[in-house]
Amino acid sequence: MTKRRIAILGSTGSIGRQALDIVSRHPDLFQVVALSAHSQAETLFEQVRRFNPRIAALTSGERPLPEDVRGCQWYFGAESLARIASQADYDDVLVSVVGMVGLSGVLAARKAGRRVLLANKEALVAGGQLVMDLCPPGYMDPALIPVDSEHSAIYQCLMAAAGNPYERIILTASGGPFREYTMAQMRKVKPQDALKHPNWNMGAKITVDSASMFNKALEIIEARWLFHALPGQIEVLVHPQSIVHSLVAFRDGAVLAQLGLPDMRAPIAFAMAYPERIDSGTAPLRLDRLGTLHFEAPDVARFPALRLAMEALLNGGAACCILNAANEMAVEAFLSERIRFTDIAGIVEDTLGRLGRLPADSLDAVLEADRMARAEANRLIVKRTLEEA
Ligand SMILES: NC(=O)c1ccc[n+]([C@@H]2O[C@H](COP(=O)([O-])OP(=O)(O)OC[C@H]3O[C@@H](n4cnc5c(N)ncnc54)[C@H](OP(=O)(O)O)[C@@H]3O)[C@@H](O)[C@H]2O)c1
C-alpha cells in the first residue's frame, strides 16, 4: 500500500482519536496533513506536536497559539472544515465531526474529487441527495466509504455479493442502556444514565442517540442513501452484544453478516486502508468464549425514533433534515437538563408535524430547512421547559 495523506475533521473526538491511533500504528502507511477541533484546543495542540500536519483548524474561533505549534497553517471558524476539504493537499478526508456541520466538509471534499471516509452521519441524513449526487456508485474505486460500524458491515457484505442485488438490509442495534426500561422508567432518566452505553465508548451526542434509538433512525436514513435502498428494504434487529454489525439478505435466501468485537478501530481502519486490510488493534473475536448471541425485534412504541425515520424517508423533501436538526436540538436540551429524555422524540415529531414538507433540492434549501427546524424545535423546548417549571 502506498502512503496515504489523510485530513481528519474532528480529530479530538472519539472517532478522530481512534483514527490517529491507527496512524500511530502505521506511520509507514499514513501521513496526517490536516486536523480540526472545535473546543478542545489543548488536545489539538498536542496532536499538532505529535503528528506535524501542514494545516490545523479551530472551528470555535481564533485563540492565542503556543509558540511550538505555529509552524503549520492555522484556520479559525466554522468555515475551516470546507476550507481544509477544498484546499489541503490530501488523498482522503475522515469527516468525524459531530452534527450537520459536517455537511460543508463532505461537499467540499467531493467537489474537489477527494475520497471521503464518512463517520459523520448527520451530514448524510440532512443532505443525502446533495452528497450522493457527487458520489458515483461503485465499490472498486469508491468516492465515499462509510465508517459507521453498521454501514461498514453492509458495505463489506455487498462487496462480497459481487454486484448481485440485495433484498433487505438488516441494521443491528444494541438497544442502548434503556432497552428493557418501561416508559415510566425512561421518563426519569438523567443525562448520566443515558451516557452509559453498554458496549461502545463514544461521544456524548451519539451515546444519547443510541439510548433513544435516534442513532438507529439516523442510520436507517444513512443506509437509504449509501446503498440506494427503498425504505421497505431496511430493517432493524436488536442485538445487545454488538458482535454482528449488520446483515444483508439476498434473493436466494442467503444472508451475509459481518462480525467483530465492538471496537470502532476496525471500521475506521477498513475505510482508511481500503481496499487493503491492515491491523486495527482490535482484539480477535472468539465466538466460543461468547457462547450465545441474542436477537430481538425493536419495540417501536417505546422507541418512536424508528417510526419517525421511516415516515421522514417516505415524506421525502427536507423531512430527514428536519428530523436531524430537531434531534440535535433536543439532545442538547436533554444534556443540559432542560427537557426529559422522553421529550426528545416528541420534539422531533412535533417539529416534523409543524414544518410539513420543505424542499431539499439545493444546499440553500437544506440549510434553510435546518435553520427553520432548529428554530421550531427550540420554541418547543422552551415551551416544555416552561410547562415543567
Ligand atoms: N464514536 C463512535 O463510536 C461513532 C460510531 C459511529 C458513528 N459516529 C459518528 O461520528 C461522528 C463523531 O462522533 P464522536 O463520537 O467521535 O463525537 P465526539 O467524540 O463528540 O467528537 C466530535 C468531534 O467534532 C468536533 N466538533 C464538535 N462540535 C463541532 C462544531 N460545531 N464544528 C466543528 N467541529 C465540531 C469536536 O471537537 P472538540 O472535541 O474539540 O469540541 C470533536 O473533534 C458523529 O456524527 C457520530 O454519529 C461515531
The ligand as an SDF file (V2000), in Angstrom:
LIG
                    3D

 48 52  0  0  0  0  0  0  0  0999 V2000
  -17.9450    7.4350   18.3860 N   0  0  0  0  0  0  0  0  0  0  0  0
  -18.3490    6.4170   17.6840 C   0  0  0  0  0  0  0  0  0  0  0  0
  -18.0900    5.2630   18.0540 O   0  0  0  0  0  0  0  0  0  0  0  0
  -19.1360    6.6250   16.4140 C   0  0  0  0  0  0  0  0  0  0  0  0
  -19.5680    5.4900   15.6990 C   0  0  0  0  0  0  0  0  0  0  0  0
  -20.2480    5.6800   14.5000 C   0  0  0  0  0  0  0  0  0  0  0  0
  -20.5030    6.9550   14.0240 C   0  0  0  0  0  0  0  0  0  0  0  0
  -20.0820    8.0380   14.7470 N   0  0  0  0  0  0  0  0  0  0  0  0
  -20.4000    9.3800   14.2530 C   0  0  0  0  0  0  0  0  0  0  0  0
  -19.1750   10.0900   14.1000 O   0  0  0  0  0  0  0  0  0  0  0  0
  -19.3710   11.4690   14.4220 C   0  0  0  0  0  0  0  0  0  0  0  0
  -18.4140   11.8370   15.5570 C   0  0  0  0  0  0  0  0  0  0  0  0
  -18.7690   11.0810   16.7010 O   0  0  0  0  0  0  0  0  0  0  0  0
  -17.8340   11.0750   18.0050 P   0  0  0  0  0  0  0  0  0  0  0  0
  -18.4210   10.0490   18.9010 O   0  0  0  0  0  0  0  0  0  0  0  0
  -16.4120   10.9650   17.5970 O   0  0  0  0  0  0  0  0  0  0  0  0
  -18.1580   12.5260   18.5940 O   0  0  0  0  0  0  0  0  0  0  0  0
  -17.3020   13.3730   19.6600 P   0  0  0  0  0  0  0  0  0  0  0  0
  -16.4330   12.4760   20.4620 O   0  0  0  0  0  0  0  0  0  0  0  0
  -18.2740   14.2410   20.3490 O   0  0  0  0  0  0  0  0  0  0  0  0
  -16.3470   14.2540   18.7220 O   0  0  0  0  0  0  0  0  0  0  0  0
  -16.8690   15.2040   17.8630 C   0  0  0  0  0  0  0  0  0  0  0  0
  -15.7800   15.9500   17.1220 C   0  0  0  0  0  0  0  0  0  0  0  0
  -16.4040   17.0350   16.4000 O   0  0  0  0  0  0  0  0  0  0  0  0
  -15.8540   18.2850   16.8670 C   0  0  0  0  0  0  0  0  0  0  0  0
  -16.9580   19.2610   16.8960 N   0  0  0  0  0  0  0  0  0  0  0  0
  -17.9350   19.3870   17.8320 C   0  0  0  0  0  0  0  0  0  0  0  0
  -18.7500   20.4000   17.5130 N   0  0  0  0  0  0  0  0  0  0  0  0
  -18.2770   20.9350   16.3560 C   0  0  0  0  0  0  0  0  0  0  0  0
  -18.6810   22.0220   15.5410 C   0  0  0  0  0  0  0  0  0  0  0  0
  -19.7450   22.7850   15.8460 N   0  0  0  0  0  0  0  0  0  0  0  0
  -17.9520   22.2940   14.4220 N   0  0  0  0  0  0  0  0  0  0  0  0
  -16.8730   21.5300   14.1000 C   0  0  0  0  0  0  0  0  0  0  0  0
  -16.4270   20.5030   14.8350 N   0  0  0  0  0  0  0  0  0  0  0  0
  -17.1410   20.1930   15.9490 C   0  0  0  0  0  0  0  0  0  0  0  0
  -15.2970   18.0060   18.2530 C   0  0  0  0  0  0  0  0  0  0  0  0
  -14.3090   18.9590   18.5930 O   0  0  0  0  0  0  0  0  0  0  0  0
  -13.9440   19.2440   20.1620 P   0  0  0  0  0  0  0  0  0  0  0  0
  -13.9160   17.9110   20.8200 O   0  0  0  0  0  0  0  0  0  0  0  0
  -12.6010   19.9010   20.0400 O   0  0  0  0  0  0  0  0  0  0  0  0
  -15.0050   20.1460   20.6920 O   0  0  0  0  0  0  0  0  0  0  0  0
  -14.7300   16.5940   18.0440 C   0  0  0  0  0  0  0  0  0  0  0  0
  -13.4960   16.6560   17.3900 O   0  0  0  0  0  0  0  0  0  0  0  0
  -20.8580   11.6120   14.7960 C   0  0  0  0  0  0  0  0  0  0  0  0
  -21.5730   12.0140   13.6730 O   0  0  0  0  0  0  0  0  0  0  0  0
  -21.2530   10.2060   15.1940 C   0  0  0  0  0  0  0  0  0  0  0  0
  -22.6340    9.9680   14.9910 O   0  0  0  0  0  0  0  0  0  0  0  0
  -19.4130    7.8920   15.9210 C   0  0  0  0  0  0  0  0  0  0  0  0
  1  2  1  0
  2  3  2  0
  2  4  1  0
  4  5  1  0
  4 48  2  0
  5  6  2  0
  6  7  1  0
  7  8  2  0
  8  9  1  0
  8 48  1  0
  9 10  1  0
  9 46  1  0
 10 11  1  0
 11 12  1  0
 11 44  1  0
 12 13  1  0
 13 14  1  0
 14 15  2  0
 14 16  1  0
 14 17  1  0
 17 18  1  0
 18 19  2  0
 18 20  1  0
 18 21  1  0
 21 22  1  0
 22 23  1  0
 23 24  1  0
 23 42  1  0
 24 25  1  0
 25 26  1  0
 25 36  1  0
 26 27  1  0
 26 35  1  0
 27 28  2  0
 28 29  1  0
 29 30  1  0
 29 35  2  0
 30 31  1  0
 30 32  2  0
 32 33  1  0
 33 34  2  0
 34 35  1  0
 36 37  1  0
 36 42  1  0
 37 38  1  0
 38 39  2  0
 38 40  1  0
 38 41  1  0
 42 43  1  0
 44 45  1  0
 44 46  1  0
 46 47  1  0
M  CHG  2   8   1  16  -1
M  END
$$$$
